Amino acid sequence: MPLQDDSLAYESPWRPNYEMLSVAGWVSAAIIGLAVRSLSTMPAEPFYWISSICAFMILIRLPKAVKLHRLQKRLRGHGLSFLSLHDLKKKMAKHSNALWLGYGFVWENRHTQRAFEVLKRDWQAIAPPISKKQTTQTVGQPWIHGLELKEEEQYLPLNHLEGHTFLQGTTGSGKTRMFDLLIAQAIFREEAVIIIDPKGDKEMRDNARRACEAIGHPERFVAFHPAFPEDSVRLDPLRNFTRVTELASRLAALIPSETGADPFKSFGWQALNNIAQGLVLICERPNLILLRRYLEGGSAGLVSRAVQAYSARVLPHWENKAKPYLDKTQAGSRERRATAMMRFYYDEVQPEHPNADLEGLLSMFQHDTAHFAKMVASLLPIMNMLTSGDLGKLLSPNPSDLKDERPITDTAKIINNGQVAYIGLDCLTDSMVGSAIGSIVVSDLAAVAGDRYNYGINNRRVNLFVDESAEVINESVIQLLNKGRGAGFSLSIAAQTYADLVARLGNEHRARQVLGNVNNQFVLRIIDSETQQYIVDGLPKTRIKHVMRTQGQTTLSESPWLYGGNQGERLIEEEADLFPAPLLGMLPNLEYIAKISGGKIIKGRFPVLTQ
């Protein structure tokens, strides 16, 4: 259908409904005519003609009068709506290859024009009245959604999710409740779901559990929460890696740094890598507790075992050759035994079978103790907070501990089994620990994504939801956004303001890296003006019309009784934002403006998910 444009068309829907007054006048005229006919003895034909003319005029005026009445009535907006899991499954069944986004309409030029007309008037007068049961006014301005007469159910094709999704909204605007809707649909599609929730929202956790129960698979749901260790699974965030150096990178990234390349961060990375390499040499899987033990208590025991394990692998009858070195220690301390084994390695093993990883551990063992303690001073608090109390057993599970019956899992197992994992971080209680847990879990997911990308085995879709992402976002999240599509990862991340991302990542360019890698943006109520402007700048421009009225009066000084006057109207068109920035701060709860892949702009609202 060709585009139609009437350059002279001008709509002012908030004026008085003159068409309705006209309809009332013609209805009154028809009634009066019929009444006079019934009460008089005059010929009937003229009255019938008059009534027919009135009916014809009513039919002409009525459609526009009704449309204008409905449009003005719609300014009252909608109250909160609710949707059960059963009804959500019905809506998904209508479009099995699409994501249901609630109710709404495509935002176009006419809606911008109508919003401009409302803002010129006393729009507070059209706010919904407070009922007797209400104690406060409705949050936001519901008339924004009422700018369209007809809303429809909105769907997003599932292949658009491969471009990732970003939610923005201030506190209480509905980000978490929208996550509930997206999470439930991913569960119903029987895809792997991982939820990282810094707040620890109980309703989000319970909604995910109920969605699993609704499809008859309650066993798919697992939960991790530091505040409830007895009800949590044990999660190993260092379980998955391709190269041992990845483990050091995950933990060193948590060290506070102004530039990300200071000597303390580099030294911490080297120390962690040396210990992790040593653990691999003795065939022990690195975990947080073991790394802390050798970092804090000294690496002498690890050095002895690592040299012994490597020598047994490459040097036959190594015990006989090592015996003279060990005899000199006279069964002394661990440090003496480690020193003897180190000398044995350099004298007997290294000339024929050198090992760079082992030599890194030996070099660390020889380092000055006081200087070593100073250089890892910023790393030790991080290791302590991740291994202290109940958290140590949660994040460093011991499979041989038969007394602990809590399941042991990791992100790869969750994905491969198609599970739904809720990972609460309890950042409100302890933001430093929660942020650290979230960062290493995301880094572990990046390692899993790398394996899936490289080997491409059973790449079922993985849905990663990160609420309050400013608490955990790091370089691994950027990598997942950049390259996660090839590994079957679909990310949905939420934040409050643009400044949150800048503060977390350290500079504006890295924050733009995040936003530049998401194709679908959902914006709820935003108060921050900088964030509002950033969003509006990403939308296309349009042109709006307004009427300029002029009037003037002239007189002649020599003939004051002679004067003239004039008045006029001009229809002016000027460029404007498609969605005005101030409206972003006026959106009611659970309402959004969305820019989805392909450039489609949707104004929508979504219900609260119930059982």
Secondary structure as UniProt FT lines:
FT   TURN            7..8
FT   TURN            13..14
FT   HELIX           18..39
FT   HELIX           45..74
FT   TURN            75..76
FT   STRAND          82..84
FT   HELIX           85..94
FT   TURN            96..97
FT   STRAND          98..106
FT   HELIX           109..119
FT   HELIX           123..126
FT   TURN            132..133
FT   HELIX           142..147
FT   STRAND          152..157
FT   HELIX           158..163
FT   STRAND          165..168
FT   TURN            171..172
FT   HELIX           175..188
FT   TURN            189..190
FT   STRAND          192..197
FT   HELIX           202..214
FT   TURN            215..216
FT   HELIX           218..220
FT   STRAND          221..224
FT   TURN            226..227
FT   HELIX           229..231
FT   STRAND          234..235
FT   TURN            237..238
FT   HELIX           245..252
FT   TURN            253..254
FT   HELIX           263..281
FT   TURN            282..283
FT   HELIX           288..297
FT   HELIX           300..314
FT   TURN            316..317
FT   HELIX           318..327
FT   TURN            328..330
FT   HELIX           334..344
FT   HELIX           345..349
FT   TURN            350..352
FT   HELIX           356..366
FT   HELIX           369..375
FT   TURN            376..379
FT   HELIX           380..387
FT   HELIX           390..395
FT   TURN            399..400
FT   TURN            402..403
FT   STRAND          408..409
FT   HELIX           411..416
FT   TURN            417..418
FT   STRAND          420..424
FT   TURN            427..429
FT   HELIX           431..455
FT   STRAND          462..466
FT   HELIX           469..471
FT   HELIX           475..483
FT   HELIX           484..487
FT   STRAND          489..495
FT   HELIX           498..505
FT   HELIX           508..515
FT   TURN            516..517
FT   STRAND          520..523
FT   HELIX           529..537
FT   STRAND          541..555
FT   TURN            560..561
FT   STRAND          563..577
FT   HELIX           581..584
FT   TURN            585..586
FT   TURN            589..590
FT   STRAND          591..596
FT   TURN            597..599
FT   STRAND          600..605
FT   STRAND          608..610
//
